[in-house]
């Protein structure tokens, strides 16, 4: 064997030619690349104890350590049309994608908001984008029964309710572009195709639709959404729907492409999944969900497990083994007493530390935990823990019952999510347990005597009236269409008659005006133009706004943040609730307005028009003197959209405080005046 090895070595030496041919010019060594090759070749050589002089043939030249250095000269130049479907992305923003599997309604929005709140608490500037796979342009025309409420933003965007979660938990002021739908993307791409911007290319889902999604995300991720005016550092992206849905695949592919257009450590993928507890925690649904995601080319960096109880260590190990992920990156999102505990639950499992390892967040500049705007916003983890304890204390306190006279009650809490949140914020502020008495508006309507089932309908109306009377306060929300309108008007009339605290929002203010015209002014046929399709009434107290088109419906309303001026701020109930301010900025969503032809007659009977728009022709707030009624207020705008934890909407705070203690309303208003103005309302600042 020794002889064979020596002969091979001699042949090798002869073939390589170790001796320099006389006159041959030695090529200068290329440092440090030559030195790197020698080091790698040395590592690859193996020396046997019995054949110390044996060496393998030299390896082929090693590639450069930096791939970009080695491949820079071999990448073909982009075609002229490349920019049309594969735009350049800003490489300074970090992205966190939150997807969901197994089933819908897992709490992706809450997880996204809670992660964003934690990051904001660490001083990072955060924004959020919701990707909705449905073909609708926006949520404006979607049924509350199917999709929940329509959330209105400052710029008038009608969006998914999850943007309300983002704004409430992260204290942001988002825009309509922060909600991206399939309809918006296809509309944008088809418009470009008609303009000839694709240079004759065949327009396809990949790369044109996916490229448009990447371009949209990149643009919106750089838009400032807080009072700092600076671009965000971290962009939260929630992918709507469930992994495996056909309509969401272009978004998944676009996000996959985005990851590889960004530098390393720029995008982290968090996947929410469900862990059912059936004689033990079951991981099979999560395994299949992650495998579906892997099949689309995405390896999640973190798995958030929704389950009734904390995830067991045994469950973590099983998921880690089957889903090719470290057990430390499996987060338990178990049930808690209230959702404000979620940031703390994530913090206990070192969520931000794991994201720092994935995204190198310590490379970003961290701001101080103080920004201009409201001093009451929750920022640090300590703030969230304190507020969560306040919520727990309120839940253990005396109840305050609010009769909620709505027409979408069967849609569950999602149909009125922002209203319920605003009522809860107010209840926490006065340390009372909120109890909502859901009353269907149609149940309050009195039937005609010739109705076939008159006795049954009358009994139902009497039962609904009894619930209304037993409540501490009455709330009537907005809505569209004539169904249940008479029941809402009756609720406003009874609350005024019984001296029961009342707040009406949008349609709730309009029905209060209609009932006032009927009961106090004696105009029996008073109604709204919206409900008088056969033109049988001569007294339209509520009329269609002249600038609104009757041809289309989508995004065709008075939408977004607008100033509301107080006519007599020194003596106004509404102005007192806002700290005695001269004007505030609130969000609107309506097509109809009060007919000012009836204004003087109503004022002569004690109704106060305390808020109006800047033209002084649109009435935005009505109220009654606290000498005549403990608390009677109606607003044309939607104050629930700007209510925040720790900073409840003044209108909702007034209702709940008055319902809790109707004899102390004047003292409550004086306290609000002493606290003074809040920049959260004029203009919106955080």
DAFEN-V383797 format. One record per residue. N is the residue number from 1. SS is DSSP state (hx for helix, st for strand, lp for the rest). BURIAL is # if it has 24 or more other ideal C-beta (glycine too) atoms within 12 Angstrom, else .. D_CENTER is the distance of its C-alpha to the mean C-alpha in Angstrom with 1 decimal. Layout:
BEGIN
n=[N	N]
ss=[SS	SS]
burial=[BURIAL	BURIAL]
d_center=[D_CENTER	D_CENTER]
END
This chain:
BEGIN
n=[1	2	3	4	5	6	7	8	9	10	11	12	13	14	15	16	17	18	19	20	21	22	23	24	25	26	27	28	29	30	31	32	33	34	35	36	37	38	39	40	41	42	43	44	45	46	47	48	49	50	51	52	53	54	55	56	57	58	59	60	61	62	63	64	65	66	67	68	69	70	71	72	73	74	75	76	77	78	79	80	81	82	83	84	85	86	87	88	89	90	91	92	93	94	95	96	97	98	99	100	101	102	103	104	105	106	107	108	109	110	111	112	113	114	115	116	117	118	119	120	121	122	123	124	125	126	127	128	129	130	131	132	133	134	135	136	137	138	139	140	141	142	143	144	145	146	147	148	149	150	151	152	153	154	155	156	157	158	159	160	161	162	163	164	165	166	167	168	169	170	171	172	173	174	175	176	177	178	179	180	181	182	183	184	185	186	187	188	189	190	191	192	193	194	195	196	197	198	199	200	201	202	203	204	205	206	207	208	209	210	211	212	213	214	215	216	217	218	219	220	221	222	223	224	225	226	227	228	229	230	231	232	233	234	235	236	237	238	239	240	241	242	243	244	245	246	247	248	249	250	251	252	253	254	255	256	257	258	259	260	261	262	263	264	265	266	267	268	269	270	271	272	273	274	275	276	277	278	279	280	281	282	283	284	285	286	287	288	289	290	291	292	293	294	295	296	297	298	299	300	301	302	303	304	305	306	307	308	309	310	311	312	313	314	315	316	317	318	319	320	321	322	323	324	325	326	327	328	329	330	331	332	333	334	335	336	337	338	339	340	341	342	343	344	345	346	347	348	349	350	351	352	353	354	355	356	357	358	359	360	361	362	363	364	365	366	367	368	369	370	371	372	373	374	375	376	377	378	379	380	381	382	383	384	385	386	387	388	389	390	391	392	393	394	395	396	397	398	399	400	401	402	403	404	405	406	407	408	409	410	411	412	413	414	415	416	417	418	419	420	421	422	423	424	425	426	427	428	429	430	431	432	433	434	435	436	437	438	439	440	441	442	443	444	445	446	447	448	449	450	451	452	453	454	455	456	457	458	459	460	461	462	463	464	465	466	467	468	469	470	471	472	473	474	475	476	477	478	479	480	481	482	483	484	485	486	487	488	489	490	491	492	493	494	495	496	497	498	499	500	501	502	503	504	505	506	507	508	509	510	511	512	513	514	515	516	517	518	519	520	521	522	523	524	525	526	527	528	529	530	531	532	533	534	535	536	537	538	539	540	541	542	543	544	545	546	547	548	549	550	551	552	553	554	555	556	557	558	559	560	561	562	563	564	565	566	567	568	569	570	571	572	573	574	575	576	577	578	579	580	581	582	583	584	585	586	587	588	589	590	591	592	593	594	595	596	597	598	599	600	601	602	603	604	605	606	607	608	609	610	611	612	613	614	615	616	617	618	619	620	621	622	623	624	625	626	627	628	629	630	631	632	633	634	635	636	637	638	639	640	641	642	643	644	645	646	647	648	649	650	651	652	653	654	655	656	657	658	659	660	661	662	663	664	665	666	667	668	669	670	671	672	673	674	675	676	677	678	679	680	681	682	683	684	685	686]
ss=[lp	hx	hx	hx	hx	hx	hx	hx	hx	hx	hx	hx	hx	hx	hx	hx	lp	lp	lp	lp	lp	lp	lp	lp	lp	lp	lp	lp	lp	lp	lp	lp	hx	hx	hx	hx	hx	hx	hx	hx	hx	hx	hx	hx	lp	lp	lp	st	lp	lp	st	lp	lp	lp	lp	lp	lp	lp	lp	lp	lp	lp	lp	lp	lp	lp	hx	hx	hx	hx	hx	lp	lp	lp	lp	lp	lp	lp	lp	lp	lp	hx	hx	hx	hx	lp	lp	lp	lp	lp	lp	lp	lp	st	st	st	st	st	st	st	lp	lp	lp	lp	lp	lp	lp	hx	hx	hx	hx	hx	hx	hx	hx	hx	hx	hx	hx	hx	hx	lp	lp	lp	lp	st	st	st	st	st	st	st	lp	lp	lp	lp	lp	lp	lp	lp	lp	lp	lp	hx	hx	hx	hx	lp	lp	lp	st	st	lp	lp	lp	lp	lp	st	st	lp	lp	hx	hx	hx	hx	hx	hx	hx	hx	hx	lp	lp	lp	lp	lp	hx	hx	hx	st	st	st	hx	hx	hx	hx	hx	hx	hx	hx	hx	hx	hx	hx	hx	lp	lp	lp	lp	lp	lp	lp	lp	lp	lp	hx	hx	hx	hx	hx	hx	hx	hx	hx	hx	hx	hx	hx	hx	hx	hx	lp	lp	lp	lp	lp	lp	lp	lp	lp	lp	lp	lp	lp	st	st	st	st	st	st	lp	lp	lp	lp	lp	lp	hx	hx	hx	hx	hx	hx	hx	hx	hx	hx	hx	hx	hx	hx	hx	hx	lp	lp	lp	lp	lp	st	st	st	st	st	st	st	st	lp	lp	st	lp	lp	lp	st	lp	lp	hx	hx	hx	hx	hx	hx	hx	hx	hx	hx	hx	hx	lp	lp	lp	lp	lp	lp	st	st	st	st	st	st	lp	lp	lp	lp	lp	hx	hx	hx	hx	hx	hx	hx	hx	hx	hx	hx	lp	lp	lp	hx	hx	hx	st	st	st	st	st	lp	lp	lp	lp	hx	hx	hx	hx	hx	hx	hx	hx	hx	hx	lp	lp	hx	hx	hx	hx	hx	hx	hx	hx	hx	lp	hx	hx	hx	lp	lp	lp	lp	lp	lp	lp	lp	lp	lp	lp	lp	lp	lp	lp	lp	lp	hx	hx	hx	hx	hx	hx	hx	hx	hx	hx	hx	hx	hx	hx	hx	lp	lp	lp	st	st	st	st	st	st	st	st	lp	lp	hx	hx	hx	lp	hx	hx	hx	hx	hx	hx	hx	hx	hx	hx	hx	hx	hx	hx	hx	hx	hx	lp	lp	lp	st	st	st	st	st	st	st	st	hx	hx	hx	hx	lp	lp	lp	lp	lp	lp	lp	lp	lp	hx	hx	hx	hx	hx	hx	hx	hx	hx	hx	hx	hx	hx	hx	hx	hx	hx	lp	lp	st	st	st	st	lp	lp	lp	lp	lp	lp	lp	lp	hx	hx	hx	hx	hx	hx	hx	hx	hx	hx	hx	hx	hx	lp	lp	lp	st	st	st	st	st	lp	hx	hx	hx	hx	hx	hx	hx	hx	hx	hx	hx	hx	hx	lp	lp	lp	lp	lp	lp	lp	st	st	lp	lp	lp	lp	lp	lp	lp	lp	lp	lp	lp	st	st	st	st	st	lp	lp	lp	lp	lp	lp	lp	lp	lp	lp	lp	lp	lp	st	st	st	st	st	st	st	st	st	lp	lp	lp	lp	lp	lp	hx	hx	hx	hx	hx	lp	lp	lp	lp	lp	st	st	st	st	st	st	st	st	lp	st	st	st	lp	hx	hx	hx	hx	hx	hx	hx	hx	hx	lp	lp	st	st	st	st	st	st	lp	lp	lp	lp	lp	lp	st	st	st	st	st	st	lp	lp	lp	lp	lp	lp	lp	st	st	st	st	lp	lp	lp	hx	hx	hx	hx	lp	st	lp	lp	st	lp	lp	hx	hx	hx	hx	hx	hx	hx	hx	hx	hx	hx	lp	hx	hx	hx	hx	hx	hx	hx	hx	hx	hx	hx	hx	hx	hx	lp	lp	lp	lp	lp	lp	lp	lp	lp	lp	lp]
burial=[.	.	.	.	.	.	.	.	#	.	.	.	.	.	.	.	.	.	.	.	.	.	.	.	.	.	.	.	.	.	.	.	.	.	.	.	.	.	.	.	.	.	.	.	.	.	.	.	.	.	.	.	.	#	.	.	.	.	.	.	.	.	.	.	.	.	.	.	.	.	.	.	.	.	.	.	.	.	.	.	.	.	.	#	#	#	#	.	#	#	.	.	#	#	#	#	#	#	#	#	#	#	.	#	.	#	#	#	#	#	#	#	#	#	#	#	#	#	#	#	#	#	#	#	#	#	#	#	#	#	#	#	#	#	.	#	#	#	#	#	.	#	.	#	.	.	#	#	#	#	#	#	#	#	#	#	#	#	#	#	#	#	#	#	#	#	#	#	#	#	#	#	#	#	#	#	#	#	#	#	#	#	#	#	#	#	.	#	#	.	.	#	.	.	.	.	.	#	.	.	.	.	#	.	#	.	#	#	#	#	#	#	#	#	#	#	#	#	#	#	#	#	#	.	#	#	.	#	.	.	#	#	#	#	#	#	#	#	#	#	#	#	#	#	#	.	#	#	#	#	#	#	#	#	#	#	#	#	#	.	#	#	.	.	.	#	#	#	#	#	#	#	#	#	#	.	.	.	.	.	#	#	#	.	#	#	#	#	#	#	#	#	#	#	.	#	.	#	#	#	#	#	#	#	#	#	#	.	.	.	#	.	.	.	#	#	.	#	#	#	.	#	#	.	#	.	#	.	#	#	#	#	#	#	.	#	.	#	#	#	#	#	#	#	#	#	#	.	#	.	#	#	.	#	#	#	.	#	#	.	#	.	.	#	.	.	.	.	.	.	#	.	#	#	.	#	#	#	#	.	#	.	#	#	#	.	#	#	.	#	#	.	.	#	.	.	.	.	#	#	#	#	#	#	#	#	#	#	#	.	#	.	#	#	#	#	#	#	#	#	#	#	#	#	#	#	#	#	#	#	#	#	#	#	#	#	#	#	#	#	#	#	#	#	#	.	.	.	.	.	.	.	.	.	.	.	.	.	.	#	#	.	.	#	#	.	#	#	#	.	#	#	#	#	#	#	#	#	#	#	.	#	.	#	#	#	#	#	#	#	#	#	#	#	#	#	.	#	.	#	#	#	#	#	#	#	#	#	#	#	#	#	#	#	#	#	#	#	#	#	#	.	#	.	.	#	#	#	#	#	#	.	.	.	.	.	#	.	#	#	#	#	#	#	#	.	.	.	.	.	.	.	.	.	#	.	#	#	#	#	#	#	#	#	#	#	#	.	#	.	.	#	#	#	#	#	#	#	#	#	#	.	#	#	#	#	#	#	#	#	#	#	#	#	#	.	.	#	#	.	.	#	.	.	.	.	#	#	#	#	#	#	#	.	.	.	.	#	#	#	#	#	#	#	#	#	.	.	#	#	#	#	#	#	#	#	#	#	#	#	#	#	#	#	#	#	#	#	#	#	#	#	#	#	#	#	#	#	#	#	#	#	.	.	#	.	.	#	#	.	.	#	#	.	.	.	#	#	#	#	#	#	#	#	#	#]
d_center=[74.3	75.0	77.1	74.6	71.9	74.2	75.1	71.5	70.9	73.9	72.8	69.3	70.9	73.1	70.3	68.0	70.9	70.5	73.4	72.9	75.0	77.3	76.0	72.5	70.0	67.3	63.8	62.2	59.5	55.9	54.3	51.9	51.2	54.7	54.4	51.1	52.9	55.8	53.6	51.8	55.2	56.6	53.9	54.7	58.5	59.9	63.3	65.3	67.7	70.5	69.7	68.4	69.1	67.2	64.0	61.7	61.7	59.3	55.7	54.2	52.6	49.4	46.2	44.8	42.4	39.9	39.0	38.2	41.7	43.4	41.4	41.1	44.3	43.9	40.5	41.3	40.0	37.1	38.0	37.6	34.8	32.7	30.5	29.7	27.7	27.3	26.1	26.4	23.3	22.8	23.9	22.8	19.1	18.1	15.6	14.1	13.3	12.1	13.8	15.1	18.7	21.2	19.1	15.8	13.9	14.5	11.5	9.8	6.3	8.5	10.4	8.0	7.0	10.7	12.1	10.4	11.9	15.1	15.5	14.9	17.5	19.8	19.8	17.8	15.8	12.4	9.8	7.0	7.5	6.7	10.3	11.5	15.2	16.4	18.9	17.6	17.0	14.1	13.1	15.6	18.5	17.0	18.5	16.8	19.0	17.7	14.0	13.1	12.3	11.7	9.2	11.3	10.8	13.8	15.2	15.3	12.8	12.2	9.0	7.3	6.4	3.4	2.3	4.8	4.4	3.6	6.3	8.3	8.8	9.2	10.7	9.6	10.6	8.8	10.9	11.4	12.2	8.8	8.5	11.7	13.8	17.3	18.7	17.7	19.2	22.3	22.8	22.7	25.1	27.5	27.7	28.7	31.2	32.8	33.2	35.0	32.7	33.1	36.9	38.0	36.0	35.1	31.4	29.8	26.5	27.6	27.8	26.7	23.5	22.4	23.5	21.6	18.3	19.4	20.4	17.1	15.1	17.9	17.9	14.3	14.2	17.1	15.8	15.8	12.8	14.8	18.3	20.0	20.2	20.2	18.4	15.9	17.6	14.9	12.2	9.7	9.6	8.4	11.2	11.0	14.2	17.0	19.3	22.4	21.0	23.0	20.3	18.1	21.1	21.0	17.6	19.0	22.1	20.4	18.6	22.0	23.7	21.3	22.3	25.9	25.7	24.4	26.7	27.1	24.6	21.7	19.4	18.7	17.6	16.3	17.0	16.1	19.1	20.9	24.1	26.1	28.8	31.9	34.9	33.1	29.8	29.8	28.4	29.5	26.3	24.5	27.5	27.3	23.6	24.1	27.3	25.4	23.1	26.3	27.9	25.4	26.3	23.6	24.5	21.6	22.0	20.5	20.2	18.0	20.1	18.9	22.1	23.7	25.7	25.5	26.3	30.0	31.6	33.4	30.3	28.8	32.0	32.1	28.6	29.5	32.8	31.6	28.4	30.0	27.8	28.8	28.7	27.2	24.0	23.4	21.0	21.4	18.4	20.7	20.5	20.4	21.4	18.0	14.6	15.3	17.9	15.6	15.5	19.3	19.8	18.3	20.4	23.5	23.2	23.1	19.7	19.8	23.5	22.9	20.3	22.9	25.5	23.5	22.3	24.9	22.6	25.7	26.7	24.0	24.9	23.5	23.1	24.4	22.3	22.9	21.3	22.3	20.8	20.3	22.3	20.6	17.2	16.7	17.1	19.5	19.7	22.5	20.4	18.0	21.1	22.8	20.1	19.9	23.7	23.5	21.5	24.1	26.8	25.5	25.5	29.1	30.1	31.6	29.5	28.7	28.4	26.4	27.5	24.5	26.2	23.8	24.5	21.5	22.2	23.0	19.5	18.7	16.2	13.3	15.2	15.0	12.0	11.5	15.3	15.9	13.6	15.6	18.8	18.2	17.6	20.9	22.7	22.1	23.4	26.6	26.8	27.1	25.9	23.9	25.4	24.2	27.0	25.6	28.1	28.1	29.1	31.7	33.4	34.4	36.1	39.9	41.6	44.6	47.9	48.8	45.7	46.8	44.9	45.3	46.0	43.0	40.6	42.3	42.0	38.2	37.9	40.0	37.8	34.6	36.5	37.6	34.0	33.1	36.2	35.6	32.1	31.8	29.6	28.4	25.1	24.8	21.4	21.1	21.9	23.9	27.3	30.4	29.9	30.0	30.5	33.9	32.6	30.0	32.8	35.0	32.5	32.4	36.2	36.8	34.5	36.5	39.8	39.1	37.8	34.6	31.5	29.5	26.2	25.4	22.3	22.8	25.0	25.8	27.5	29.2	30.8	31.9	33.8	35.2	36.5	37.9	39.8	41.2	42.1	43.2	44.3	45.8	44.2	44.1	42.5	39.7	36.5	33.8	34.5	31.5	33.4	36.9	36.9	40.8	41.4	43.4	42.4	43.9	41.5	38.0	36.4	33.1	33.3	31.4	30.4	32.9	30.7	28.4	29.6	30.7	30.8	27.1	24.1	21.0	19.4	22.8	22.2	22.2	18.5	16.7	17.8	21.5	24.2	25.8	29.3	31.2	34.7	36.3	34.1	36.9	37.3	34.0	32.1	28.7	29.7	30.7	27.3	25.8	28.5	31.1	29.3	30.8	27.6	23.8	20.9	18.7	16.6	18.7	18.6	22.2	25.3	27.9	29.4	32.2	35.7	37.2	40.7	40.3	39.1	42.6	43.7	40.7	41.0	44.7	43.7	41.5	37.9	36.4	34.1	32.6	29.8	30.0	28.6	30.3	32.8	33.9	34.1	30.9	30.6	27.1	28.3	31.1	32.6	35.9	37.9	37.6	41.3	40.9	37.8	35.9	32.5	32.0	29.2	27.3	24.8	24.0	20.6	17.4	17.3	14.7	11.9	13.1	14.0	13.2	14.8	18.2	18.0	18.1	18.5	22.3	22.8	21.4	23.2	26.3	26.2	25.7	28.3	30.7	30.4	31.0	34.0	35.2	38.3	36.5	34.3	36.4	36.2	32.4	32.3	34.7	32.6	29.6	32.0	33.3	29.9	29.6	27.0	23.5	22.0	18.5	20.0	22.4	20.9	17.2	17.6	16.1]
END
